[in-house]
Amino acid sequence: MTISWKVSEKKIAYDPTWTGPLNIKRKAENIPFTVAYYLFVGLWIGVAGYAYLAGDVSKIEEDDDFTIECEQFVASEWWIVLTVFLLGTFWSILFLALLRVTAKPMVYTAIALIFIIIGLAAFGSACALIFERTRGTFASFFVCTLLLIIFIWAYMTKSKFIPVTCEIIREAVKQVSAIFFFPLVFIYTMAYYALAIIFTYFIMEIWVHLASIAIIEGYVPIHLYFCEIINFIALIWINCHMWGIYRLSVAGSYGTWYWATNKREVPLITTLRFIYIAVRYHIGPVAFGSLILTVCFILRMLISIICSSAGTDDPNANPVTCLFRSCLLGCYAAVSCLETIVESITGLSFVYIALHGGGFIDAARESFNMFRRNFLKVTILSQIVRILCFVAMVLISILTILVFWGLVSSQSITLKERQIVLSLCILGIVVLVGLMLEPLSIAVDTIFTCVLEDFEMNGDTNKPYHMSDKLKQLVLENRLE
């Protein structure tokens, strides 16, 4: 079978048989990648078993005062930790509730913050260029100025799309906060984060055991390098695969909510059904997409290592060395941009697979065509959501840390213990807020994809829109411009 990657201008055609993601006849796709993924997981399990059987952690472990002090604090002051995390959860839910009511002011605030951050970066790089004329400062000034010009142009040309963005975010928050329809989404999100953290910790434990093997042997065996490479690839690929399964399952739940004519008829166990669908039919497509993300990440990391080993930007260096380093920096920038684009298209592909099924290549082609037709709109929406989530994370973290410091100050705890536990508290709050806001990001991408499909294939008397009345009014007024 020949696969066409030709970019198509043709919009989505009306499908009279389309009744929502739950009613699609799905089948397993990308089976070779399913087999390859399971074989790799089996190989990694073998490496883990070898590391635990042949390694001896006692050869390298020492008494860890940091761990002991943290355990003692949690055991004695557990109520402080519980209070802080409950407050973080409450403020996250409060932010979502406020975002539903005040989406428009928050979106315009996010846009202003984007301009302020890029403007300050351009001003700072300009000042640095005046006092220090190096290639690095010139490159920073050029990039920041170019970004500022691009964002000003995007704002001037796509300002009519901002009200649609506000309404899409409000609809996304409406779905995220529909706890009576999707009570399992938050539980599923917590389970995903817990599994990812446990898996990453287990990976680190394997590295420790592998390092102990080298100490026991007195040298580094050749096969140990192979084991470390497999463990490193597993860290990236399996984490990306878990993220893909999670994203696909949640996107399917939100897509079902969007396309339902009567929202009250959406099954309460929709998330569980899509978890089953993802595991039953879409292991292969997700393995394919997560492998592409893994390759991009490893390639960028290798170029970064080569750039760091090439030395600093010395004006008296050999011209050949300067040219080589400039080429490496250009490659790094190109690979970073490529990784960002691939990550966006892959995320949209997972949403498309959740909505329509199929293999990864077909989903990526359709997502790329939609991404290309709506490039600026996708960019604007994604950046606004990222800024909103970042601002929420910073504000909630600051408020929670202030409460934590006030509670700790009232106890007989040394300053060193406070600083140690404060670092853990910051990390925990960031993870907690990210956990609470992750469904919002997926909901925004899913609803935006559904709105684009709804706008392109519906609109006649016999083909009514599925979007809300307010969103339909804004879309028809602006024609998604």
Secondary structure, 3 states (H helix, E strand, C coil): CCCCCCCCCCCCCCCCCCCCHHHCCCCCCCHHHHHHHHHHHHHHHHHHHHHHHHCCHHHCCCCCHHHHHHHHHHHHCHHHHHHHHHHHHHHHHHHHHHHHHCHHHHHHHHHHHHHHHHHHHHHHHHHHHHHCCCHHHHHHHHHHHHHHHHHHHHHHHCCCHHHHHHHHHHHHHHHHCCCCCCHHHHHHHHHHHHHHHHHHHHHHHHHHHHHHHHHHHCCCCHHHHHHHHHHHHHHHHHHHHHHHHHHHHHHHHHHHHHHCCCHHHCCCCHHHHHHHHHHHHCHHHHHHHHHHHHHHHHHHHHHHHHHHHCCCCCCCCCHHHHHHHHHHHHHHHHHHHHHHHHHHHHHHHHHHHHHHCCCHHHHHHHHHHHHHHCHHHHHHHHHHHHHHHHHHHHHHHHHHHHHHHHHHHCCCCCHHHHHHHHHHHHHHHHHHHHHHHHHHHHHHHHHHHHHHHHHHHCCCCCCCCCCCHHHHHHHHHHCCC
